[in-house]
Amino acid sequence: MIDNKKFIDIALAANIITKEASEKINRQLRIGDSLEDAVIKQGILSEIEFIKFLSKQLKVSFVNLAEVDLSSTVIQLIPYEFARKSMVVVFKKVGRLIEVAMTDPTDLILINDIKFTTGCDIEPYLATRNQIQQVINRHYKAAEFDQLMEDIQQEELEVLKDDVDEEAINLAQLQATISETPVVKYVDSLITGAIRKGASDIHIEPYEKIFRVRTRVDGILYEEPSPPFKLKNAVISRIKVMATLDIAEHRVPQDGRIKMRLQEREVDLRVSTLPTIYGEKVVMRVLDKTALCVDMEKLGFEKEDLAKFSHAINAPYGLILVTGPTGSGKTTTLYSALSRLNTTDVNIMTAEDPVEYNFVGINQVQMHESIGLTFAASLRSFLRQDPDIIMVGEIRDTETAEIAIRAALTGHLVLSTLHTNDAPSAISRLVDMGMEPFLITSSVVIIIAQRLMRKICPKCKEPVEIPETTYQEIGIPPEEYKNIIAYHGKGCPECNQGYRGRAGIYEVMPMTSKLKDLTLARRPTSELNDAAIKEGMLSLREEALLKFKNGITTLEEVIRVTASV
């Protein structure tokens, strides 16, 4: 394959890229990107343009697989494992000659291996890695599924029933009749595999000609081996049976729940189906209490921030707000606070949608808006139940905000969440909801904004070189970056592309006298932010960089997570 430096020199000479672009490509290469990814990420060339340019330099033909009429019979001349590991596919056969798409058509050893494996003469073509991967995913499904069925070990997975009725008995009979089918075996293996990997969600998605299965691990979706397209309805029906949903109804969304036991672990799956134009999409949220971290010391708070948060939750009354987008760990932060406060001398009540985890000693209420059980209605009822501490899953509207603030002002500690990008924006959001600034300053104790970022896998962690210009662009001064040892994960069987697990990064903003004065004066969010930073608040970017400097995460992850803040 063409040398990276040689490619950059040629591209510069041909005016394909500028000097500045070449420096950006070099930075991407140093943090582990391939040449193709580095060029495409900079927006210099599209995938196809990159391959065309590269094919001219290598003097080999290129193929756009999206424009080729592909045959599974021809493609499977190369075994699945060989194709997957070497990133090659056969796309045409004429007599004893086969045309093979490759990411590196100059690899003579690989070409000889293909020739030996197929017994055919080879004509290599250059193709994009993404297109080759898509062809492998689409055309090797049956073979991959058969192999998967052979490899799956019998798992000690048990579907648990709530104390229900005849319907549960009928379901048990139905499950008994299909318990030996490959579909059941596949679904069970998919769920157990997701639980063992620590996945938070399982996505099952039917399309016109493919059936895609993905799991979300550490916030990123990864594609999984899926069964043949013809089994899509059977797999979806199996999940609906397990969740006691109506398998005859395909036109409207449905929500259900599966309780499972895997060895000694009890796991809840929240199942949601959604009718799409090619069938029902299913998403299963994995709620594994054994994987839930409710220890505030282990969430990722910096020492000073943890002290501020701990002080706030021990206040006798007031409003504590945790902000951030969906999936940023807000509920876990609130659960960790409640776990610390959960003693026999306090009455804790929560209004949640949904109730994700059950805790002994905490009165948890599930919202049902269809029957009028909303956050606001629950809060009104809570105030007649002699509460000490109240958690509201989310402040979504003016009515909920008013009752939460009133509860905080009348001697209750109230914890809740808001959807804002940073801590100072929460004040503007409350004002936009119609809350008077004097009510906000009287009730709010502390506001925390947070994100989750992936941690480097400790098993395959190794130092990596990062150019000085990259440090400068991200705002790290020379006197600091000269002493930084940067790390990344090279990838191993125990991680996902060099990452394993996540840690939180936090903006912790106590409502100080200065911030209260600015709020009463209705000053803009930018002024609130500047004042909070002067008083010691670290921004999300600064918190993320601290994790990078301490060798917990990568610079690439810092940029990914904090790009919008």
C-alpha positions as CSV (number, residue, x, y, z in Angstrom):
1,M,0.0,0.0,0.0
2,I,1.1,3.6,-0.5
3,D,3.2,5.1,2.3
4,N,1.3,7.8,4.3
5,K,4.1,10.3,3.8
6,K,4.3,9.6,0.1
7,F,0.5,10.0,-0.3
8,I,0.6,13.4,1.4
9,D,3.6,14.5,-0.8
10,I,1.8,13.5,-4.0
11,A,-1.5,15.1,-2.8
12,L,0.3,18.3,-2.0
13,A,2.0,18.3,-5.4
14,A,-1.3,17.7,-7.2
15,N,-3.0,20.5,-5.2
16,I,-5.5,18.0,-3.8
17,I,-4.7,19.1,-0.2
18,T,-3.2,22.3,1.3
19,K,-0.2,22.4,3.7
20,E,-2.6,23.1,6.5
21,A,-4.7,20.1,5.6
22,S,-1.6,17.9,5.4
23,E,-0.8,18.9,9.0
24,K,-4.3,18.0,10.1
25,I,-4.0,14.6,8.4
26,N,-0.7,13.9,10.2
27,R,-2.3,14.7,13.5
28,Q,-5.1,12.2,12.8
29,L,-2.6,9.6,11.8
30,R,-0.7,10.1,15.1
31,I,-3.8,9.4,17.2
32,G,-4.4,6.1,15.4
33,D,-6.6,6.9,12.4
34,S,-6.0,5.1,9.1
35,L,-4.9,7.2,6.1
36,E,-8.4,6.8,4.6
37,D,-10.2,7.9,7.8
38,A,-7.8,10.8,8.3
39,V,-8.4,12.3,4.8
40,I,-12.2,11.7,5.0
41,K,-12.6,13.3,8.5
42,Q,-11.0,16.5,7.3
43,G,-13.6,16.7,4.5
44,I,-10.9,16.9,1.8
45,L,-12.1,14.0,-0.2
46,S,-15.1,11.6,-0.1
47,E,-14.5,7.9,0.3
48,I,-14.9,7.3,-3.4
49,E,-12.8,10.3,-4.4
50,F,-10.0,9.1,-2.1
51,I,-10.1,5.5,-3.6
52,K,-10.0,6.9,-7.1
53,F,-7.0,9.1,-6.4
54,L,-5.3,6.2,-4.6
55,S,-6.0,3.8,-7.5
56,K,-4.2,6.2,-9.9
57,Q,-1.1,6.4,-7.7
58,L,-1.0,2.6,-7.2
59,K,-1.9,2.0,-10.9
60,V,-4.6,-0.5,-10.0
61,S,-8.3,-0.5,-10.9
62,F,-10.9,0.6,-8.4
63,V,-14.5,-0.6,-8.0
64,N,-17.6,1.1,-6.5
65,L,-19.3,-1.9,-4.9
66,A,-22.5,0.2,-4.5
67,E,-22.9,0.1,-8.3
68,V,-22.2,-3.6,-8.8
69,D,-24.8,-6.3,-9.1
70,L,-23.6,-8.7,-6.5
71,S,-24.3,-12.5,-6.2
72,S,-24.1,-14.2,-2.8
73,T,-22.9,-17.4,-4.5
74,V,-19.9,-15.6,-6.1
75,I,-19.2,-13.7,-2.9
76,Q,-19.1,-16.8,-0.8
77,L,-16.3,-18.3,-2.9
78,I,-14.1,-16.8,-0.1
79,P,-15.0,-18.2,3.4
80,Y,-16.6,-15.7,5.8
81,E,-13.8,-15.7,8.4
82,F,-11.2,-15.1,5.6
83,A,-13.2,-12.3,4.1
84,R,-13.8,-10.6,7.5
85,K,-10.2,-10.8,8.7
86,S,-8.6,-9.8,5.4
87,M,-11.4,-7.3,4.3
88,V,-11.8,-8.8,0.8
89,V,-14.8,-9.8,-1.3
90,V,-15.3,-11.5,-4.6
91,F,-17.7,-9.4,-6.7
92,K,-17.4,-11.1,-10.2
93,K,-16.4,-14.5,-11.7
94,V,-15.7,-15.2,-15.3
95,G,-14.6,-18.8,-15.9
96,R,-11.5,-19.3,-13.7
97,L,-11.0,-15.6,-13.1
98,I,-12.4,-13.8,-10.1
99,E,-12.4,-10.1,-9.5
100,V,-11.7,-9.3,-5.8
101,A,-12.3,-6.0,-4.0
102,M,-9.5,-5.3,-1.5
103,T,-8.4,-2.4,0.8
104,D,-4.8,-3.2,-0.3
105,P,-4.5,-4.7,-3.8
106,T,-0.7,-4.4,-3.6
107,D,-0.6,-7.1,-0.9
108,L,0.9,-10.0,-2.9
109,I,0.9,-12.5,0.0
110,L,-2.9,-11.9,0.5
111,I,-3.5,-12.3,-3.2
112,N,-1.7,-15.6,-3.2
113,D,-3.7,-16.8,-0.2
114,I,-6.9,-15.9,-2.0
115,K,-5.7,-17.8,-5.1
116,F,-4.9,-20.9,-3.0
117,T,-8.2,-20.7,-1.1
118,T,-10.4,-20.3,-4.2
119,G,-8.3,-22.2,-6.8
120,C,-9.0,-19.3,-9.2
121,D,-6.9,-16.6,-10.9
122,I,-7.2,-13.2,-9.2
123,E,-7.7,-9.7,-10.6
124,P,-7.5,-7.3,-7.6
125,Y,-9.4,-4.1,-7.3
126,L,-9.2,-1.3,-4.8
127,A,-12.5,-0.6,-2.8
128,T,-13.4,1.4,0.3
129,R,-13.3,-0.4,3.7
130,N,-16.9,0.6,4.4
131,Q,-18.3,-0.8,1.2
132,I,-16.4,-4.1,1.7
133,Q,-17.7,-4.3,5.3
134,Q,-21.3,-3.6,4.1
135,V,-21.1,-6.4,1.5
136,I,-19.7,-8.9,4.1
137,N,-22.5,-7.9,6.5
138,R,-25.2,-8.3,3.9
139,H,-24.2,-11.5,2.1
140,Y,-22.6,-13.6,4.7
141,K,-25.5,-13.5,7.2
142,A,-26.6,-17.1,6.7
143,A,-23.2,-18.5,7.1
144,E,-22.4,-16.3,10.0
145,F,-25.6,-17.2,11.8
146,D,-25.0,-21.0,11.3
147,Q,-21.5,-20.5,12.8
148,L,-23.0,-18.5,15.6
149,M,-25.5,-21.2,16.4
150,E,-22.6,-23.7,16.6
151,D,-20.5,-21.5,18.9
152,I,-23.3,-20.5,21.3
153,Q,-22.9,-22.3,24.6
154,Q,-26.0,-23.2,26.6
155,E,-26.4,-20.2,29.0
156,E,-28.1,-20.4,32.3
157,L,-30.7,-17.9,31.3
158,E,-34.1,-17.9,32.9
159,V,-37.1,-15.7,32.0
160,L,-38.8,-14.6,35.2
161,K,-42.5,-13.9,35.6
162,D,-44.2,-11.4,37.8
163,D,-46.8,-13.0,40.0
164,V,-49.4,-13.0,37.3
165,D,-52.2,-15.1,36.2
166,E,-53.4,-17.2,33.4
167,E,-51.7,-15.1,30.8
168,A,-48.3,-16.1,32.3
169,I,-49.3,-19.7,32.2
170,N,-50.3,-19.5,28.5
171,L,-47.0,-17.7,27.8
172,A,-45.1,-20.5,29.5
173,Q,-46.9,-23.1,27.4
174,L,-46.1,-21.1,24.2
175,Q,-42.4,-20.8,25.2
176,A,-42.3,-24.6,25.9
177,T,-43.4,-25.3,22.3
178,I,-40.7,-23.1,20.7
179,S,-37.9,-23.6,23.3
180,E,-35.8,-25.8,21.0
181,T,-35.8,-23.5,17.9
182,P,-32.7,-21.7,16.7
183,V,-34.5,-18.4,17.0
184,V,-34.9,-18.8,20.8
185,K,-31.3,-19.8,21.1
186,Y,-30.2,-16.8,19.1
187,V,-32.3,-14.3,21.1
188,D,-31.1,-15.7,24.4
189,S,-27.5,-15.6,23.2
190,L,-27.9,-12.0,22.0
191,I,-29.3,-10.9,25.4
192,T,-26.7,-12.8,27.5
193,G,-23.9,-11.4,25.3
194,A,-25.2,-7.9,25.7
195,I,-25.4,-8.3,29.5
196,R,-21.9,-9.7,29.7
197,K,-20.5,-6.8,27.6
198,G,-22.2,-4.3,29.8
199,A,-24.4,-3.0,27.0
200,S,-27.1,-0.5,27.9
201,D,-29.3,-1.1,24.8
202,I,-30.0,-3.7,22.1
203,H,-31.3,-2.4,18.8
204,I,-33.0,-4.8,16.3
205,E,-33.8,-3.1,13.0
206,P,-35.4,-4.5,9.9
207,Y,-34.6,-2.8,6.6
208,E,-35.7,-3.6,3.0
209,K,-33.0,-6.3,2.4
210,I,-31.0,-6.5,5.6
211,F,-31.7,-7.2,9.3
212,R,-29.4,-5.3,11.5
213,V,-28.6,-6.0,15.2
214,R,-26.6,-3.5,17.3
215,T,-25.7,-3.1,20.9
216,R,-24.7,0.1,22.7
217,V,-21.6,-0.3,24.8
218,D,-20.1,2.7,26.7
219,G,-22.4,5.0,24.7
220,I,-21.4,3.7,21.2
221,L,-23.4,1.4,18.9
222,Y,-21.6,-1.7,17.6
223,E,-23.0,-4.0,15.0
224,E,-23.5,-7.7,16.0
225,P,-23.9,-10.9,14.0
226,S,-27.5,-11.2,13.0
227,P,-29.7,-14.0,11.7
228,P,-30.8,-14.4,8.1
229,F,-33.2,-11.8,6.8
230,K,-36.0,-14.4,6.5
231,L,-36.0,-14.9,10.3
232,K,-36.6,-11.2,11.1
233,N,-40.3,-11.7,12.0
234,A,-39.5,-14.8,14.1
235,V,-36.9,-13.0,16.1
236,I,-39.1,-10.0,16.8
237,S,-42.1,-12.2,17.7
238,R,-39.9,-14.2,20.1
239,I,-38.9,-10.9,21.9
240,K,-42.6,-9.8,22.0
241,V,-43.6,-13.1,23.5
242,M,-41.0,-12.8,26.2
243,A,-42.2,-9.2,26.9
244,T,-45.9,-10.3,27.0
245,L,-46.7,-8.0,24.0
246,D,-49.4,-8.7,21.4
247,I,-47.6,-10.5,18.6
248,A,-50.5,-10.1,16.3
249,E,-50.3,-6.2,16.5
250,H,-47.8,-4.7,14.2
251,R,-49.4,-1.3,13.5
252,V,-48.8,0.6,16.8
253,P,-45.9,1.0,19.2
254,Q,-45.9,-1.3,22.3
255,D,-43.9,-1.2,25.5
256,G,-43.2,-4.2,27.7
257,R,-40.8,-5.7,30.2
258,I,-38.7,-8.9,30.5
259,K,-37.3,-10.0,33.8
260,M,-34.4,-12.4,33.4
261,R,-31.9,-14.3,35.6
262,L,-28.5,-14.9,34.3
263,Q,-26.7,-17.2,36.8
264,E,-27.1,-15.1,40.1
265,R,-27.9,-11.8,38.3
266,E,-31.4,-10.5,37.9
267,V,-31.8,-8.2,35.0
268,D,-34.7,-6.1,33.7
269,L,-35.2,-5.4,30.0
270,R,-37.5,-2.6,29.0
271,V,-38.8,-3.5,25.6
272,S,-40.1,-0.9,23.1
273,T,-41.4,-1.7,19.6
274,L,-42.0,0.8,16.8
275,P,-43.6,0.1,13.5
276,T,-41.3,1.2,10.6
277,I,-41.9,0.9,6.8
278,Y,-40.0,-2.5,6.8
279,G,-41.4,-4.0,10.0
280,E,-41.1,-3.5,13.7
281,K,-38.0,-2.0,15.2
282,V,-37.3,-3.3,18.7
283,V,-35.1,-1.6,21.3
284,M,-34.3,-3.3,24.6
285,R,-32.9,-1.2,27.5
286,V,-30.8,-3.4,29.7
287,L,-31.2,-2.5,33.4
288,D,-28.6,-4.5,35.3
289,K,-28.6,-3.4,38.9
290,T,-25.3,-5.3,39.6
291,A,-23.6,-3.0,37.0
292,L,-25.2,0.2,38.5
293,C,-22.6,2.4,40.3
294,V,-24.3,4.4,43.1
295,D,-21.1,5.2,45.0
296,M,-20.5,8.9,44.6
297,E,-16.8,8.3,45.2
298,K,-16.6,6.3,42.0
299,L,-18.6,8.4,39.6
300,G,-15.6,10.4,38.4
301,F,-16.0,13.7,40.4
302,E,-12.9,15.6,41.1
303,K,-12.1,15.9,44.9
304,E,-13.3,19.5,45.3
305,D,-16.4,19.0,43.1
306,L,-17.4,15.9,45.2
307,A,-17.1,18.0,48.4
308,K,-19.4,20.7,46.9
309,F,-22.0,18.1,45.8
310,S,-21.8,16.2,49.1
311,H,-22.3,19.5,51.0
312,A,-25.3,20.4,48.8
313,I,-27.2,17.1,49.3
314,N,-26.9,17.4,53.0
315,A,-28.7,20.7,53.0
316,P,-32.0,20.6,54.9
317,Y,-34.0,22.0,52.0
318,G,-33.5,23.4,48.5
319,L,-33.4,22.4,44.9
320,I,-30.6,20.4,43.4
321,L,-30.5,20.3,39.5
322,V,-28.5,17.9,37.3
323,T,-28.4,18.8,33.6
324,G,-27.2,17.3,30.4
325,P,-28.4,15.5,27.3
326,T,-30.1,12.1,27.3
327,G,-27.7,9.3,28.2
328,S,-25.3,11.5,30.1
329,G,-25.8,9.7,33.4
330,K,-28.0,12.2,35.2
331,T,-30.3,9.6,36.7
332,T,-27.2,7.6,38.0
333,T,-25.9,10.8,39.7
334,L,-29.3,11.4,41.4
335,Y,-29.5,7.7,42.5
336,S,-26.1,8.0,44.0
337,A,-27.2,11.0,46.0
338,L,-30.4,9.2,47.2
339,S,-28.4,6.1,48.1
340,R,-26.3,8.2,50.4
341,L,-29.3,10.0,51.9
342,N,-31.4,6.8,52.3
343,T,-31.6,6.2,56.0
344,T,-34.4,5.1,58.3
345,D,-35.0,8.6,59.6
346,V,-36.0,10.2,56.3
347,N,-39.0,9.7,53.9
348,I,-37.7,9.7,50.3
349,M,-40.2,9.8,47.4
350,T,-39.4,9.7,43.7
351,A,-41.5,10.4,40.5
352,E,-39.8,8.7,37.6
353,D,-40.5,7.9,33.9
354,P,-39.6,5.1,33.8
355,V,-38.5,3.7,37.2
356,E,-35.2,2.2,36.1
357,Y,-33.9,0.6,39.3
358,N,-35.7,-0.3,42.5
359,F,-34.3,0.7,45.9
360,V,-35.4,-0.6,49.3
361,G,-36.4,2.3,51.5
362,I,-37.3,4.7,48.7
363,N,-40.9,5.1,47.6
364,Q,-40.8,5.2,43.8
365,V,-43.7,6.1,41.6
366,Q,-43.9,5.3,37.9
367,M,-45.5,8.1,35.7
368,H,-48.6,7.2,33.6
369,E,-49.5,10.4,31.6
370,S,-52.4,8.6,29.8
371,I,-54.3,8.4,33.2
372,G,-53.1,11.8,34.4
373,L,-50.3,10.6,36.7
374,T,-47.8,13.3,35.6
375,F,-44.7,14.7,37.3
376,A,-46.8,17.7,38.5
377,A,-49.7,15.5,39.8
378,S,-47.2,13.2,41.6
379,L,-45.5,16.2,43.2
380,R,-48.8,17.5,44.6
381,S,-49.6,14.1,46.1
382,F,-46.0,13.8,47.5
383,L,-46.5,17.0,49.5
384,R,-49.4,15.3,51.3
385,Q,-47.2,12.3,52.1
386,D,-44.9,13.9,54.7
387,P,-41.8,13.7,52.5
388,D,-38.3,14.8,53.6
389,I,-36.6,14.3,50.2
390,I,-38.2,14.3,46.8
391,M,-36.7,13.3,43.4
392,V,-38.5,14.4,40.2
393,G,-37.2,12.6,37.1
394,E,-37.3,15.7,35.0
395,I,-38.6,19.2,35.1
396,R,-40.3,19.4,31.7
397,D,-42.9,22.2,32.1
398,T,-43.8,25.3,34.0
399,E,-46.2,23.5,36.3
400,T,-43.7,21.0,37.5
401,A,-41.0,23.7,37.9
402,E,-43.4,25.8,40.1
403,I,-44.3,22.9,42.4
404,A,-40.7,21.7,42.7
405,I,-39.5,25.2,43.7
406,R,-42.5,25.6,46.1
407,A,-41.5,22.3,47.7
408,A,-37.9,23.4,48.0
409,L,-39.0,26.6,49.6
410,T,-41.2,24.9,52.2
411,G,-38.6,22.7,53.8
412,H,-38.0,19.8,51.4
413,L,-34.9,18.7,49.6
414,V,-35.8,18.4,45.9
415,L,-33.5,16.7,43.3
416,S,-34.3,16.9,39.6
417,T,-32.9,17.1,36.1
418,L,-33.1,19.5,33.2
419,H,-32.0,19.2,29.5
420,T,-29.4,22.0,29.1
421,N,-25.9,21.9,27.7
422,D,-24.1,23.4,30.8
423,A,-24.8,24.5,34.4
424,P,-25.4,28.2,33.9
425,S,-27.9,27.6,31.1
426,A,-30.2,25.9,33.7
427,I,-31.0,29.3,35.3
428,S,-32.0,30.8,31.9
429,R,-34.1,27.7,31.2
430,L,-36.0,28.2,34.5
431,V,-36.5,31.9,33.7
432,D,-37.8,30.9,30.2
433,M,-40.3,28.6,31.9
434,G,-41.7,31.6,33.7
435,M,-39.9,31.3,37.1
436,E,-39.2,34.6,38.8
437,P,-35.5,35.1,39.5
438,F,-36.1,35.7,43.2
439,L,-37.7,32.2,43.5
440,I,-34.7,30.7,41.7
441,T,-32.2,32.3,43.9
442,S,-34.2,31.4,47.1
443,S,-34.5,27.7,46.1
444,V,-31.6,26.5,44.0
445,V,-28.7,25.1,46.0
446,I,-26.4,23.7,43.3
447,I,-26.5,23.0,39.6
448,I,-24.4,20.2,38.0
449,A,-23.9,19.6,34.3
450,Q,-22.4,16.4,33.2
451,R,-21.3,14.1,30.3
452,L,-20.0,10.5,30.2
453,M,-16.7,9.8,28.4
454,R,-15.0,6.4,27.7
455,K,-12.0,5.3,29.6
456,I,-8.9,3.7,28.1
457,C,-8.8,-0.1,28.5
458,P,-6.2,-0.9,31.2
459,K,-5.3,-4.2,29.6
460,C,-4.1,-2.7,26.3
461,K,-3.2,0.9,27.4
462,E,0.0,2.2,25.8
463,P,1.7,5.6,25.3
464,V,1.0,7.5,22.0
465,E,2.6,10.5,20.4
466,I,0.5,13.7,19.9
467,P,1.8,16.7,17.9
468,E,2.3,20.0,19.7
469,T,0.0,21.8,17.3
470,T,-2.9,19.5,18.4
471,Y,-2.3,20.5,22.0
472,Q,-2.2,24.2,21.0
473,E,-5.4,23.9,19.1
474,I,-7.2,22.4,22.1
475,G,-5.9,25.1,24.5
476,I,-3.1,23.3,26.4
477,P,-0.1,25.6,26.9
478,P,3.5,24.4,26.1
479,E,4.5,24.4,29.8
480,E,1.8,21.8,30.4
481,Y,1.8,19.5,27.4
482,K,5.6,19.0,27.6
483,N,5.0,17.0,30.8
484,I,2.0,15.1,29.6
485,I,2.2,11.4,28.7
486,A,-0.7,10.6,26.4
487,Y,-2.2,7.1,26.2
488,H,-4.5,5.2,24.0
489,G,-5.8,1.6,23.9
490,K,-4.5,-0.5,21.0
491,G,-7.5,-2.9,21.2
492,C,-7.8,-6.3,22.9
493,P,-10.4,-9.0,23.4
494,E,-11.5,-7.4,26.7
495,C,-12.4,-4.0,25.3
496,N,-14.2,-2.1,22.5
497,Q,-11.6,-0.5,20.2
498,G,-9.3,0.4,23.1
499,Y,-12.0,1.7,25.5
500,R,-13.6,0.0,28.5
501,G,-16.1,1.6,30.9
502,R,-17.0,5.2,31.3
503,A,-16.4,8.0,33.8
504,G,-18.4,11.2,34.3
505,I,-17.1,14.8,33.8
506,Y,-18.9,17.5,35.7
507,E,-19.5,21.2,35.9
508,V,-20.4,21.9,39.6
509,M,-21.9,25.3,40.2
510,P,-23.1,26.1,43.7
511,M,-25.4,29.1,43.9
512,T,-23.1,31.7,45.5
513,S,-24.0,35.2,46.4
514,K,-22.4,36.6,43.2
515,L,-24.5,34.2,41.0
516,K,-27.6,35.1,42.9
517,D,-27.0,38.8,42.3
518,L,-26.5,38.2,38.6
519,T,-29.7,36.0,38.4
520,L,-31.8,38.7,40.2
521,A,-30.4,41.2,37.7
522,R,-31.4,38.9,34.8
523,R,-27.9,38.9,33.4
524,P,-27.2,36.7,30.3
525,T,-25.9,33.1,30.6
526,S,-22.4,34.1,29.5
527,E,-22.0,36.4,32.5
528,L,-23.2,33.7,34.8
529,N,-20.7,31.3,33.3
530,D,-17.7,33.8,33.6
531,A,-18.6,34.5,37.2
532,A,-18.9,30.8,38.1
533,I,-15.5,30.1,36.5
534,K,-13.9,32.9,38.5
535,E,-15.3,31.4,41.6
536,G,-13.7,28.0,40.9
537,M,-16.0,26.1,38.6
538,L,-14.3,23.9,36.1
539,S,-15.9,23.7,32.6
540,L,-16.7,20.3,31.1
541,R,-13.8,20.7,28.7
542,E,-11.4,21.5,31.6
543,E,-12.7,18.4,33.5
544,A,-12.3,16.2,30.4
545,L,-8.7,17.5,29.9
546,L,-7.9,16.6,33.5
547,K,-9.0,13.0,32.8
548,F,-6.8,13.1,29.7
549,K,-3.8,14.4,31.6
550,N,-4.3,11.8,34.3
551,G,-4.2,9.0,31.6
552,I,-7.8,8.0,32.1
553,T,-9.0,8.8,28.5
554,T,-7.8,9.9,25.1
555,L,-7.6,13.3,23.5
556,E,-9.8,12.1,20.8
557,E,-12.5,11.2,23.3
558,V,-12.1,14.6,25.0
559,I,-12.8,16.3,21.6
560,R,-15.8,14.0,20.8
561,V,-17.5,14.5,24.1
562,T,-16.9,18.2,24.6
563,A,-17.1,19.5,21.0
564,S,-20.5,21.2,21.6
565,V,-19.7,22.8,24.9
